């Protein structure tokens, strides 16, 4: 679960900008969950009412088949990247970006990830 200062803004970012489905909308409890259909994991959002000061690593890593297309699409939507797509020593490509509250998420492209 990651803290957000404005639930409506967070849901808009995760749903409309990132394209993650709203799995649970419990705004009346300051909570929501977004993510792909089951059985995959969900990202819990919890409204704190306060804006973060600085960047917080969320520990959330998303997987993609085309990191460059995703990077281009998110940049066009105003998403701020703290790490542009970069080839990693372990063989994959990674990029880090921020949500509106400064929570840092990572996206990776690693074609061999599920073959191991």
Contact map, one row per residue, 1 for C-alpha under 8 A:
11100000000000000000000000000000000000000011110000000000000000000000000000000000000000000000000000000000000000000000
11110000000000000000000000000000000000000011110000000000010000000000000000000000000000000000000000000010000000000000
11111000000000000000000000000000000000000000111100000000000000000000000000000000000000000000000000001000000000000000
01111110010000000000000000000000000000000000111111100000000000000000000000000000000000000000000000001000000000000000
00111110000000000000000000000000000000000000001111110000000000000000000000000000000000000000000000001000000000000000
00011111110000000000000000000000000000000000001110000000000000000000000000000000000000000000000000000000000000000000
00011111111000000000000000100111000000000000111000000000000000000000000000000000000000000000000000000000000000000000
00000111111100000000000000000000000000000000000000000000000000000000000000000000000000000000000000000000000000000000
00000111111110000000000000000000000000000000000000000000000000000000000000000000000000000000000000010000000000000000
00010111111111000000000000000000000000000000100000000000000000000000000000000000000000000000000000110000000000000000
00000011111111110000010000000001010000000000000000000000000000000000000000000000000000000000000000000000000000000000
00000001111111111000000000000000000000000000000000000000000000000000000000000000000000000000000000000000000000000000
00000000111111111100000000000000000000000000000000000000000000000000000000000000000000000000000000110000000000000000
00000000011111111111000000000000010000000000000000000000000000000000000000000000000000000000000000000000000000000000
00000000001111111111110000000000010000000000000000000000000000000000000000000000000000000000000000000000000000000000
00000000001111111111000000000000000000000000000000000000000000000000000000000000000000000000000000000000000000000000
00000000000111111110000000000000000000000000000000000000000000000000000001001000000000000000000000000000000000000000
00000000000011111111000000000000000000000000000000000000000000000000000001000000000000000000000000000000000000000000
00000000000001111111100000000000000000000000000000000000000000000000000000000000000000000000000000000000000000000000
00000000000001110111110000000000011100000000000000000000000000000000000000000000000000000000000000000000000000000000
00000000000000100011111000000000011110000000000000000000000000000000000000000000000000000000000000000000000000000000
00000000001000100001111110000001111000000000000000000000000000000000000000000000000000000000000000000000000000000000
00000000000000000000111110000001111110000100000000000000000000000000000000000000000000000000000000000000000000000000
00000000000000000000011111000001110000000000000000000000000000000000000000000000000000000000000000000000000000000000
00000000000000000000011111100011100000000000000000000000000000000000000000000000000000000000000000000000000000000000
00000000000000000000000111111111000000000000000000000000000000000000000000000000000000000000000000000000000000000000
00000010000000000000000011111111000000000000000000000000000000000000000000000000000000000000000000000000000000000000
00000000000000000000000001111110000000000000000000000000000000000000000000000000000000000000000000000000000000000000
00000000000000000000000001111110000000000000000000000000000000000000000000000000000000000000000000000000000000000000
00000010000000000000000001111111000000000000011100000000000000000000000000000000000000000000000000000000000000000000
00000010000000000000000011111111100000000001111000000000000000000000000000000000000000000000000000000000000000000000
00000010001000000000011111100111110000000001110000000000000000000000000000000000000000000000000000000000000000000000
00000000000000000000011110000011111000000111100000000000000000000000000000000000000000000000000000000000000000000000
00000000001001100001111100000001111100000111100000000000000000000000000000000000000000000000000000000000000000000000
00000000000000000001111000000000111110011110000000000000000000000000000000000000000000000000000000000000000000000000
00000000000000000001101000000000011111011100000000000000000000000000000000000000000000000000000000000000000000000000
00000000000000000000101000000000001111110000000000000000000000000000000000000000000000000000000000000000000000000000
00000000000000000000000000000000000111111000000000000000000000000000000000000000000000000000000000000000000000000000
00000000000000000000000000000000000011111000000000000000000000000000000000000000000000000000000000000000000000000000
00000000000000000000000000000000001111111100000000000000000000000000000000000000000000000000000000000000000000000000
00000000000000000000000000000000001101111110000000000000000000000000000000000000000000000000000000000000000000000000
00000000000000000000001000000000111100011111000000000000000000000000000000000000000000000000000000000000000000000000
11000000000000000000000000000000111000001111100000000000000000000000000000000000000000000000000000000000000000000000
11000000000000000000000000000011110000000111110000000000000000000000000000000000000000000000000000000000000000000000
11110010010000000000000000000011110000000011111000000000000000000000000000000000000000000000000000000000000000000000
11110010000000000000000000000111000000000001111100000000000000000000000000000000000000000000000000000000000000000000
00111110000000000000000000000110000000000000111110000000000000000000000000000000000000000000000000000000000000000000
00111100000000000000000000000100000000000000011111000000000000000000000000000000000000000000000000000000000000000000
00011100000000000000000000000000000000000000001111100000000000000000000000000000000000000000000000000000000000000000
00011000000000000000000000000000000000000000000111110000000000000000000000000000000000000000000000000000000000000000
00011000000000000000000000000000000000000000000011111000000000000000000000000000000000000000000000001000000000000000
00001000000000000000000000000000000000000000000001111110000000000000000000000000000000000000000000001100000000000000
00000000000000000000000000000000000000000000000000111110000000000000000000000000000000000000000000000100000000000000
00000000000000000000000000000000000000000000000000011111000000000000000000000000000000000000000000000100000000000000
00000000000000000000000000000000000000000000000000011111100000000000000000000000000000000000000001000111000000000000
00000000000000000000000000000000000000000000000000000111110000000000000000000000000000000000000000000111000000000000
00000000000000000000000000000000000000000000000000000011111000000000000000000000000000000000000000000011100000000000
01000000000000000000000000000000000000000000000000000001111100000000000000000000000000000000000000000011100000000000
00000000000000000000000000000000000000000000000000000000111110000000000000000000000000000000000000000001110000000000
00000000000000000000000000000000000000000000000000000000011111000000000000000000000000000000000000000000110000000000
00000000000000000000000000000000000000000000000000000000001111100000000000000000000000000000000000000000111100000000
00000000000000000000000000000000000000000000000000000000000111110000000000000000000000000000000000000000111100000000
00000000000000000000000000000000000000000000000000000000000011111000000000000000000000000000000000000000001111000000
00000000000000000000000000000000000000000000000000000000000001111110010000000000000000000000000000000000001110000000
00000000000000000000000000000000000000000000000000000000000000111110000000000000000000000000000000000000000011100000
00000000000000000000000000000000000000000000000000000000000000011111110000000000000000000000000000000000000010000000
00000000000000000000000000000000000000000000000000000000000000011111111000000000000010000000111000000000001110000000
00000000000000000000000000000000000000000000000000000000000000000111111100000000000010000000000000000000000000000000
00000000000000000000000000000000000000000000000000000000000000000111111110000000000000000000000000000000000000000000
00000000000000000000000000000000000000000000000000000000000000010111111111000000000000000000000000000000000000000000
00000000000000000000000000000000000000000000000000000000000000000011111111100000000110000000001000000000000000000000
00000000000000000000000000000000000000000000000000000000000000000001111111110000000000000000000000000000000000000000
00000000000000000000000000000000000000000000000000000000000000000000111111111000000000000000000000000000000000000000
00000000000000001100000000000000000000000000000000000000000000000000011111111110000000000000000000000000000000000000
00000000000000000000000000000000000000000000000000000000000000000000001111111111100000000000000000000000000000000000
00000000000000000000000000000000000000000000000000000000000000000000000111111110000000000000000000000000000000000000
00000000000000001000000000000000000000000000000000000000000000000000000011111110000000000000000000000000000000000000
00000000000000000000000000000000000000000000000000000000000000000000000001111111000000000000000000000000000000000000
00000000000000000000000000000000000000000000000000000000000000000000000001111111100000000000000011100000000000000000
00000000000000000000000000000000000000000000000000000000000000000000000000100111110000000000000011100000000000000000
00000000000000000000000000000000000000000000000000000000000000000000000000100011111100000000001111000000000000000000
00000000000000000000000000000000000000000000000000000000000000000000000000000001111100000000001111000000000000000000
00000000000000000000000000000000000000000000000000000000000000000000000000000000111111000000011110000000000000000000
00000000000000000000000000000000000000000000000000000000000000000000001000000000111111000000011100000000000000000000
00000000000000000000000000000000000000000000000000000000000000000011001000000000001111100000111100000000000000000000
00000000000000000000000000000000000000000000000000000000000000000000000000000000001111110000111000000000000000000000
00000000000000000000000000000000000000000000000000000000000000000000000000000000000011111011110000000000000000000000
00000000000000000000000000000000000000000000000000000000000000000000000000000000000001111111110000000000000000000000
00000000000000000000000000000000000000000000000000000000000000000000000000000000000000111111000000000000000000000000
00000000000000000000000000000000000000000000000000000000000000000000000000000000000000011111000000000000000000000000
00000000000000000000000000000000000000000000000000000000000000000000000000000000000000111111100000000000000001000000
00000000000000000000000000000000000000000000000000000000000000000000000000000000000000111111110000000000000111100000
00000000000000000000000000000000000000000000000000000000000000000010000000000000000011110011111000000000000111000000
00000000000000000000000000000000000000000000000000000000000000000010000000000000001111110001111100000000011110000000
00000000000000000000000000000000000000000000000000000000000000000010001000000000111111000000111110000000011100000000
00000000000000000000000000000000000000000000000000000000000000000000000000000000111110000000011111000001111000000000
00000000000000000000000000000000000000000000000000000000000000000000000000000011111000000000001111100001110000000000
00000000000000000000000000000000000000000000000000000010000000000000000000000011110000000000000111111111100000000000
00000000010010000000000000000000000000000000000000000000000000000000000000000011000000000000000011111111100000000000
00000000110010000000000000000000000000000000000000000000000000000000000000000000000000000000000001111110000000000000
00111000000000000000000000000000000000000000000000110000000000000000000000000000000000000000000001111110000000000000
00000000000000000000000000000000000000000000000000011111000000000000000000000000000000000000000001111111000000000000
01000000000000000000000000000000000000000000000000000011110000000000000000000000000000000000000001111111100000000000
00000000000000000000000000000000000000000000000000000011111000000000000000000000000000000000000111100111110000000000
00000000000000000000000000000000000000000000000000000000111111000000000000000000000000000000000111100011111000000000
00000000000000000000000000000000000000000000000000000000001111000000000000000000000000000000011110000001111100000000
00000000000000000000000000000000000000000000000000000000000011110010000000000000000000000000011100000000111110000000
00000000000000000000000000000000000000000000000000000000000011110010000000000000000000000001111000000000011111000000
00000000000000000000000000000000000000000000000000000000000000111110000000000000000000000001110000000000001111100000
00000000000000000000000000000000000000000000000000000000000000101000000000000000000000000011100000000000000111111000
00000000000000000000000000000000000000000000000000000000000000001000000000000000000000000001000000000000000011111110
00000000000000000000000000000000000000000000000000000000000000000000000000000000000000000000000000000000000001111111
00000000000000000000000000000000000000000000000000000000000000000000000000000000000000000000000000000000000001111111
00000000000000000000000000000000000000000000000000000000000000000000000000000000000000000000000000000000000000111111
00000000000000000000000000000000000000000000000000000000000000000000000000000000000000000000000000000000000000111111
00000000000000000000000000000000000000000000000000000000000000000000000000000000000000000000000000000000000000011111
